[in-house]
């Protein structure tokens, strides 16, 4: 049966209230295919593009299954990065906002352990975690997984790419009463399939292709510009098109800081995040950007994946990304939730041009050349 609206999914009134409050008319394809088998406690392995609503796809069944009379950890979600773990936590809290008694705690590296220990004393039923910090808690015996029934590995491909394969298997081995396991990923690598083979039974396989319905609606442009004029080109496009919220991606931390200073000197409310900035400071910057207090956020690829930042008008690739997949995750910050988006990649050399052609072939994208006159106007 084709699922055309959330009312067909036999959800609780409290969860349906959240769905309607958020203005969701119908489930996305990954939600329509994932929610029913997870509600039936089936194992799931799902391949779906970034930005298609995967958190609600596994979050709704988890919330529906929570036993409010049991104060043990009943569901565990593993994420590869702190940023993604925090975003998942926020969305799960949103899903259960009308259900009194469900507690969600996020544990991740970079935050003081004492803060997490205090939160864990509230006896959360749902824990969202990065693998390394979760193992730390397991060794300290401050988290116990004996009552966990559902485990989710979100962005499983990224998890194994970052070297967490052994950590993930150690954690799964500790969930001795697990009923179902969901693997969600943009790509299904050999290691991800191996985890499925080792720990899943008769899994429901779900594939959501990047078709016209699911692929983000993003106009992609390339602009040839001298290295020294890149900040000027970014400012020109923001002013010309009237963008309120933009993200700028650079390949290095030093470049991020330099571009941030230059944009700030031009009078913009701008800040940056990269790997050398403390997690607490990163979270403050991201919160300010989400609240609209910053017009521009400059970042390395630490921010290109796992952040569900809505309503970004434009993405600027100040540098052509080093990896093809980085391009996908960068531009995926715009054009989300079926809104229109736009991305600009600044090309300063022949090598940049060659790399961008490789990216276009890999991503099957049409990247249109755009010529701008930095002193006069935009010319297509």
Phi and psi in degrees as a GROMACS rama.xvg file:
@    title "Ramachandran Plot"
@    xaxis  label "Phi"
@    yaxis  label "Psi"
@TYPE xy
-78.2549  128.598  UNK-2
-88.2881  114.375  UNK-3
-106.192  -18.2794  UNK-4
-150.997  163.297  UNK-5
-66.8174  -23.9999  UNK-6
-63.5216  -22.0335  UNK-7
-79.0847  -7.33013  UNK-8
-93.5905  3.90736  UNK-9
56.6072  50.4457  UNK-10
-94.8031  160.455  UNK-11
-68.9645  154.456  UNK-12
-57.1896  -34.3109  UNK-13
-66.4483  -40.9168  UNK-14
-72.5496  -40.0529  UNK-15
-61.7463  -33.245  UNK-16
-63.4141  -40.084  UNK-17
-64.6941  -45.8477  UNK-18
-57.3374  -47.0442  UNK-19
-69.7182  -36.8209  UNK-20
-60.7209  -37.8303  UNK-21
-81.0416  -3.42795  UNK-22
77.2795  22.9251  UNK-23
-83.2574  115.543  UNK-24
-75.1803  -42.9323  UNK-25
-148.553  157.101  UNK-26
-67.8078  148.015  UNK-27
-69.6872  163.398  UNK-28
-53.8176  -41.5434  UNK-29
-68.303  -32.9931  UNK-30
-70.3623  -43.3031  UNK-31
-63.6731  -31.7389  UNK-32
-89.4878  -24.64  UNK-33
-94.9825  -39.7025  UNK-34
-60.1359  -48.3915  UNK-35
-59.2811  -49.192  UNK-36
-66.2809  -33.786  UNK-37
-69.5928  -34.0431  UNK-38
-63.079  -28.4852  UNK-39
-89.7378  10.9486  UNK-40
65.4943  29.0551  UNK-41
-86.3154  150.929  UNK-42
-71.8084  145.459  UNK-43
-135.532  138.101  UNK-44
-127.159  113.602  UNK-45
-122.754  130.33  UNK-46
-109.495  119.705  UNK-47
-150.514  147.44  UNK-48
-63.3292  157.91  UNK-49
-62.7371  141.829  UNK-50
82.0656  21.94  UNK-51
-108.222  13.525  UNK-52
89.2562  34.5359  UNK-53
-69.3528  -32.0366  UNK-54
-64.1405  -42.8367  UNK-55
-68.1414  -29.0986  UNK-56
-62.2632  -40.9826  UNK-57
-96.9827  -24.4082  UNK-58
-69.3655  -39.198  UNK-59
-63.046  -49.2722  UNK-60
-61.0281  -37.4262  UNK-61
-60.839  -48.5379  UNK-62
-62.3825  -40.8291  UNK-63
-64.0647  -28.4978  UNK-64
-87.8877  -11.8437  UNK-65
-65.0039  130.566  UNK-66
-90.7224  109.78  UNK-67
-67.1002  -18.3547  UNK-68
-87.2922  -2.19748  UNK-69
-113.107  118.121  UNK-70
-95.4767  16.5877  UNK-71
-88.3479  165.237  UNK-72
-69.7344  119.981  UNK-73
-108.492  -21.4696  UNK-74
-139.099  140.311  UNK-75
-129.036  128.317  UNK-76
-118.741  123.477  UNK-77
-101.725  136.192  UNK-78
-131.822  148.885  UNK-79
-74.3965  -25.4349  UNK-80
-128.95  157.776  UNK-81
-61.1423  -41.9188  UNK-82
-60.3161  -44.4244  UNK-83
-68.069  -40.8336  UNK-84
-58.9555  -43.1691  UNK-85
-66.3171  -38.28  UNK-86
-66.9353  -42.556  UNK-87
-60.4984  -43.9244  UNK-88
-57.6001  -44.645  UNK-89
-61.1764  -43.2988  UNK-90
-70.2918  -37.2437  UNK-91
-64.3201  -40.3848  UNK-92
-64.3547  -33.5409  UNK-93
-65.0155  -43.8489  UNK-94
-61.9009  -37.6384  UNK-95
-101.787  23.6073  UNK-96
-65.5299  -24.5816  UNK-97
-101.41  10.1517  UNK-98
-113.116  110.808  UNK-99
-73.2599  129.471  UNK-100
111.556  -13.2452  UNK-101
-86.0904  126.644  UNK-102
-118.306  132.446  UNK-103
-119.376  129.527  UNK-104
-124.703  140.572  UNK-105
-111.43  128.404  UNK-106
-123.565  131.108  UNK-107
-156.45  156.411  UNK-108
-68.5225  146.95  UNK-109
103.386  -17.9815  UNK-110
-103.045  146.244  UNK-111
-58.6525  135.09  UNK-112
-62.6606  -31.6767  UNK-113
-62.7645  -37.1178  UNK-114
-63.3616  -41.9359  UNK-115
-71.0561  -36.9646  UNK-116
-61.8973  -39.5238  UNK-117
-63.1956  -42.6553  UNK-118
-66.4822  -37.1966  UNK-119
-69.458  -23.7232  UNK-120
-68.9639  -11.9822  UNK-121
-80.2105  -0.364146  UNK-122
57.9219  65.5008  UNK-123
-70.1746  146.13  UNK-124
-87.9071  -20.5247  UNK-125
-124.554  128.366  UNK-126
-119.971  129.09  UNK-127
-108.997  132.45  UNK-128
-151.338  153.999  UNK-129
-88.2274  148.876  UNK-130
-58.241  -44.8472  UNK-131
-62.218  -47.2548  UNK-132
-69.4898  -33.9974  UNK-133
-63.1081  -43.2728  UNK-134
-60.8271  -36.7992  UNK-135
-59.5446  -46.1467  UNK-136
-66.3841  -37.6929  UNK-137
-64.238  -39.6746  UNK-138
-67.4498  -32.2283  UNK-139
-81.4051  -10.3874  UNK-140
62.368  32.2998  UNK-141
-94.8208  -9.37166  UNK-142
-132.693  133.654  UNK-143
-120.174  136.046  UNK-144
-106.654  11.1072  UNK-145
-63.2556  -23.5862  UNK-146
-104.371  4.01589  UNK-147
-68.4235  127.391  UNK-148
-105.15  -33.9487  UNK-149
-120.802  131.639  UNK-150
-123.134  136.759  UNK-151
-124.518  131.281  UNK-152
-106.417  105.917  UNK-153
-93.2829  139.61  UNK-154
51.5655  54.4461  UNK-155
-59.4336  -35.7681  UNK-156
-63.1337  -43.2578  UNK-157
-63.9741  -37.1691  UNK-158
-59.7382  -48.5778  UNK-159
-73.5542  -32.3135  UNK-160
-62.1554  -31.2352  UNK-161
-85.5284  3.61431  UNK-162
89.7639  20.4021  UNK-163
-95.0846  10.1554  UNK-164
-55.0401  -50.8469  UNK-165
-66.2816  -39.1712  UNK-166
-61.8514  -42.3358  UNK-167
-63.7349  -43.2153  UNK-168
-67.1464  -35.8896  UNK-169
-61.3896  -41.5858  UNK-170
-67.8221  -45.114  UNK-171
-62.1641  -34.7219  UNK-172
-65.2008  -21.3972  UNK-173
-87.4973  -10.9204  UNK-174
-92.5891  73.0752  UNK-175
-71.8363  -19.2085  UNK-176
-110.489  21.8984  UNK-177
-61.9792  134.222  UNK-178
-97.5323  -42.9362  UNK-179
-142.239  153.782  UNK-180
-130.361  129.535  UNK-181
-116.396  126.675  UNK-182
-109.046  120.328  UNK-183
-122.042  134.497  UNK-184
-159.844  152.08  UNK-185
-77.7301  -29.6185  UNK-186
-135.462  153.778  UNK-187
-112.336  94.667  UNK-188
-78.9379  172.421  UNK-189
-60.3058  -41.3775  UNK-190
-65.5484  -38.0255  UNK-191
-64.2438  -43.961  UNK-192
-64.1107  -33.9111  UNK-193
-64.1243  -41.9683  UNK-194
-60.6713  -43.0766  UNK-195
-60.5657  -43.6991  UNK-196
-64.7449  -37.3189  UNK-197
-76.0072  -36.1848  UNK-198
-120.432  -7.00274  UNK-199
-107.657  157.258  UNK-200
-131.601  120.836  UNK-201
50.4938  49.9354  UNK-202
-68.5628  143.519  UNK-203
-78.6827  120.162  UNK-204
-94.2293  126.357  UNK-205
-124.814  129.2  UNK-206
-128.503  123.065  UNK-207
-115.08  109.937  UNK-208
-79.9366  158.068  UNK-209
-80.3063  76.7208  UNK-210
-97.4421  -170.422  UNK-211
-61.7048  -28.8023  UNK-212
-78.3876  -35.698  UNK-213
-102.372  -23.763  UNK-214
-71.9132  131.138  UNK-215
-56.3779  142.117  UNK-216
-87.222  89.509  UNK-217
-125.894  120.554  UNK-218
-78.6799  127.751  UNK-219
-115.839  126.213  UNK-220
-124.739  153.746  UNK-221
-119.341  143.262  UNK-222
-130.062  122.386  UNK-223
-81.0565  124.094  UNK-224
-155.044  145.959  UNK-225
-65.4861  149.418  UNK-226
-52.9205  -43.7334  UNK-227
-69.6327  -19.9653  UNK-228
-97.7755  5.50367  UNK-229
-59.0275  -47.0129  UNK-230
-60.2496  -37.8969  UNK-231
-64.0868  -39.6073  UNK-232
-65.224  -40.7921  UNK-233
-62.8141  -46.6397  UNK-234
-61.3396  -42.7917  UNK-235
-57.157  -47.1595  UNK-236
-69.3985  -39.22  UNK-237
-62.8507  -44.4811  UNK-238
-70.9343  -41.2195  UNK-239
-64.3708  -42.6192  UNK-240
-97.1415  -7.98212  UNK-241
71.2596  38.164  UNK-242
-73.1786  133.108  UNK-243
-91.0004  -32.8775  UNK-244
-135.465  116.185  UNK-245
-130.177  150.966  UNK-246
-119.062  138.83  UNK-247
-119.176  125.584  UNK-248
-108.595  134.281  UNK-249
-126.179  159.787  UNK-250
-83.6693  -20.717  UNK-251
-129.199  156.066  UNK-252
-65.269  -41.5344  UNK-253
-63.421  -37.9911  UNK-254
-66.8596  -39.7892  UNK-255
-57.4864  -47.3562  UNK-256
-67.8023  -37.4689  UNK-257
-65.9208  -45.944  UNK-258
-65.2823  -37.7738  UNK-259
-61.4649  -45.3112  UNK-260
-61.4885  -44.0279  UNK-261
-63.5529  -41.8919  UNK-262
-69.9755  -35.777  UNK-263
-64.9706  -40.4214  UNK-264
-63.5693  -22.8454  UNK-265
-88.851  6.22964  UNK-266
94.9313  12.1435  UNK-267
-91.1089  147.628  UNK-268
-79.6076  108.403  UNK-269
-144.29  146.574  UNK-270
-148.877  176.293  UNK-271
-139.936  160.858  UNK-272
-136.662  140.353  UNK-273
-158.715  178.856  UNK-274
-63.3768  -22.5798  UNK-275
-89.3956  -4.76986  UNK-276
-89.505  134.784  UNK-277
-58.1818  147.624  UNK-278
-56.8947  -42.0155  UNK-279
-62.5983  -38.879  UNK-280
-68.8195  -39.1903  UNK-281
-59.27  -44.2131  UNK-282
-62.7914  -38.3904  UNK-283
-64.3672  -41.6582  UNK-284
-64.1968  -45.8588  UNK-285
-63.1218  -40.1545  UNK-286
-63.3369  -41.2542  UNK-287
-63.6415  -39.3465  UNK-288
-67.2476  -42.5593  UNK-289
-63.3768  -35.8214  UNK-290
-77.3616  -6.94033  UNK-291
87.0127  12.3383  UNK-292
-80.0642  -16.8508  UNK-293
-115.807  135.222  UNK-294
-82.5983  -31.7147  UNK-295
-133.909  136.246  UNK-296
-117.974  124.967  UNK-297
-107.49  135.674  UNK-298
-152.621  157.539  UNK-299
-87.0237  -175.662  UNK-300
-71.2195  -2.4751  UNK-301
-59.8544  -24.5083  UNK-302
-103.896  0.756367  UNK-303
-82.9667  -12.5014  UNK-304
-132.399  139.74  UNK-305
85.9118  5.44005  UNK-306
-108.606  122.707  UNK-307
-98.8733  75.3325  UNK-308
-96.0666  115.024  UNK-309
-83.4654  159.258  UNK-310
60.9808  36.6517  UNK-311
-82.6122  121.211  UNK-312
-72.5775  -41.1819  UNK-313
-148.991  147.009  UNK-314
-113.231  134.006  UNK-315
-117.259  118.036  UNK-316
-87.4758  94.0324  UNK-317
-62.8832  -32.9724  UNK-318
-120.69  145.476  UNK-319
-66.0809  127.091  UNK-320
-62.6484  151.348  UNK-321
-71.8563  -31.0577  UNK-322
-117.432  142.116  UNK-323
-57.263  -42.695  UNK-324
-67.4462  -26.7345  UNK-325
-59.2489  -37.4365  UNK-326
-60.0453  -45.1246  UNK-327
-60.6468  -45.0688  UNK-328
-74.0826  -30.5958  UNK-329
-65.4118  -57.1082  UNK-330
-70.1556  -17.4567  UNK-331
-68.5876  -4.98878  UNK-332
-75.1401  -14.9643  UNK-333
-116.398  169.059  UNK-334
66.0429  28.9685  UNK-335
-91.4611  159.255  UNK-336
54.16  40.617  UNK-337
65.2756  22.875  UNK-338
-95.7487  159.397  UNK-339
-77.1668  143.948  UNK-340
-137.387  170.791  UNK-341
-147.972  144.149  UNK-342
-132.739  147.637  UNK-343
-128.635  127.952  UNK-344
-110.867  123.025  UNK-345
-88.6664  123.49  UNK-346
-112.314  119.106  UNK-347
-113.982  -4.7484  UNK-348
-152.785  170.934  UNK-349
-64.5854  -38.9679  UNK-350
-60.9863  -38.6823  UNK-351
-61.2346  -42.8747  UNK-352
-62.2036  -42.0063  UNK-353
-64.295  -44.7202  UNK-354
-61.7564  -41.6687  UNK-355
-67.8548  -33.6783  UNK-356
-65.9431  -38.8493  UNK-357
-62.4282  -42.7906  UNK-358
-63.3155  -42.7511  UNK-359
-60.9826  -40.2753  UNK-360
-67.5059  -43.6756  UNK-361
-64.5762  -43.3268  UNK-362
-90.0952  -4.20383  UNK-363
55.0952  41.8202  UNK-364
-103.022  150.238  UNK-365
-99.3435  107.212  UNK-366
-104.583  109.106  UNK-367
-85.7156  132.87  UNK-368
-71.4284  138.682  UNK-369
-129.528  130.623  UNK-370
-106.556  127.867  UNK-371
-120.849  146.193  UNK-372
-104.425  107.751  UNK-373
-66.7157  -13.5428  UNK-374
-101.413  -16.6241  UNK-375
-124.01  -79.5554  UNK-376
-157.556  177.229  UNK-377
-84.7588  135.589  UNK-378
-125.933  125.695  UNK-379
